[in-house]
């Protein structure tokens, strides 16, 4: 069974303290066992016309779609979603089974 990926590309509202939102996400994923990995980053290279205002990418990996569904329904996720939702100006979400072409080296 393929891993399942939750990819979020976001532009936060100007008044938002992004570090606080990221810390909240880090706390959330540490509390929910179904999250296999979490990575995030702030765009520093793309040209503005290509970025379309989006500034951050967040990616969570799950062992399966069932694990992702468990995360979505987890009370901590439901609670944090309210905080996260109020912080965003615009967002793109993609949820998909991962197709691994070149696995990470260990």
C-alpha positions as CSV (number, residue, x, y, z in Angstrom):
1,X,0.0,0.0,0.0
2,X,1.3,3.4,-1.0
3,X,2.1,6.2,1.5
4,X,-0.4,9.0,1.4
5,X,0.7,12.7,1.2
6,X,-1.1,15.8,2.5
7,X,0.4,18.9,0.7
8,X,-0.6,22.4,1.7
9,X,0.6,25.5,-0.1
10,X,-0.4,28.7,1.8
11,X,-0.2,32.4,2.0
12,X,-0.7,33.6,5.5
13,X,-2.5,36.8,6.4
14,X,-0.1,39.7,6.8
15,X,-0.7,40.2,10.6
16,X,-0.1,36.5,11.4
17,X,3.0,35.4,13.4
18,X,3.9,32.5,11.1
19,X,6.3,31.1,13.6
20,X,3.4,30.6,16.1
21,X,1.4,28.7,13.4
22,X,4.4,26.5,12.5
23,X,5.0,25.7,16.2
24,X,1.4,24.8,16.6
25,X,1.7,22.4,13.6
26,X,4.8,20.9,15.0
27,X,3.1,20.3,18.3
28,X,0.0,18.8,16.5
29,X,2.0,16.3,14.4
30,X,4.0,15.2,17.5
31,X,0.8,14.4,19.3
32,X,-0.8,12.4,16.4
33,X,0.8,9.0,15.8
34,X,-0.7,8.5,12.3
35,X,1.6,11.3,11.0
36,X,4.6,9.5,9.6
37,X,6.6,12.6,8.7
38,X,6.1,16.4,8.5
39,X,8.3,18.9,6.6
40,X,7.7,22.5,5.8
41,X,9.5,25.4,4.2
42,X,9.2,29.0,3.2
43,X,9.8,29.9,-0.4
44,X,12.9,31.9,-0.9
45,X,13.7,31.4,-4.6
46,X,10.6,31.5,-6.8
47,X,9.8,34.6,-8.8
48,X,6.7,36.4,-7.5
49,X,4.8,35.9,-10.7
50,X,5.3,32.2,-10.4
51,X,4.6,32.0,-6.6
52,X,1.3,33.8,-7.0
53,X,1.5,35.1,-3.4
54,X,2.0,31.7,-1.8
55,X,4.8,31.7,0.7
56,X,4.9,28.4,2.6
57,X,4.6,24.7,1.8
58,X,3.7,22.1,4.4
59,X,3.8,18.4,3.7
60,X,2.7,15.5,5.9
61,X,3.2,11.9,5.0
62,X,1.0,9.0,6.3
63,X,1.4,5.3,6.0
64,X,-1.9,5.0,4.2
65,X,-5.1,6.9,3.3
66,X,-6.7,5.3,6.4
67,X,-4.0,6.9,8.5
68,X,-4.7,10.3,6.8
69,X,-8.4,9.9,7.5
70,X,-7.6,9.1,11.2
71,X,-5.6,12.3,11.3
72,X,-8.4,14.4,9.7
73,X,-10.8,13.1,12.4
74,X,-8.4,13.4,15.3
75,X,-9.7,15.9,18.0
76,X,-6.4,17.7,18.1
77,X,-6.5,18.3,14.3
78,X,-10.1,19.4,14.4
79,X,-9.3,21.9,17.1
80,X,-6.1,23.2,15.5
81,X,-7.8,23.6,12.1
82,X,-9.9,26.4,13.5
83,X,-6.7,28.3,14.4
84,X,-5.0,27.5,11.1
85,X,-8.0,28.5,9.0
86,X,-8.2,32.0,10.5
87,X,-4.5,32.6,9.7
88,X,-4.6,31.9,6.0
89,X,-5.3,34.3,3.2
90,X,-5.3,31.7,0.5
91,X,-4.5,28.0,0.3
92,X,-4.1,25.0,-2.0
93,X,-4.5,21.5,-0.7
94,X,-3.5,18.3,-2.5
95,X,-4.0,14.9,-0.9
96,X,-2.7,11.9,-2.9
97,X,-1.1,8.4,-2.8
98,X,2.6,8.8,-3.2
99,X,4.3,7.5,-6.3
100,X,7.9,7.0,-5.3
101,X,10.3,7.2,-8.3
102,X,13.5,7.6,-6.3
103,X,13.3,6.6,-2.7
104,X,15.3,8.6,-0.1
105,X,18.7,7.2,0.7
106,X,19.5,6.4,4.3
